[in-house]
Amino acid sequence: MKYYRFLTGDDDSKFCHKVTEALSNGWELYGSPQLSFDNKLKKFKCGQAVIKNSKKKYNSKIKLSTI
């Protein structure tokens, strides 16, 4: 089974740590990072898709960060 997550957050070190943690837990980058500007909040927002192969069977209640 291939699992997919899309990590999001402000363009700051917290977001970078979130992605780094996923990579250290076996997730792989999938596609290019995304960056957009939130005009209302006047800050950049980031997104990065990650994927991971696992033998765990999928169900909609699974917490993806624990795979």
Beta strands, then each sheet from edge to edge (+ up, - down):
strand 1: 2-10
strand 2: 28-38
strand 3: 43-53
sheet 1: 1+ 3- 2+
end
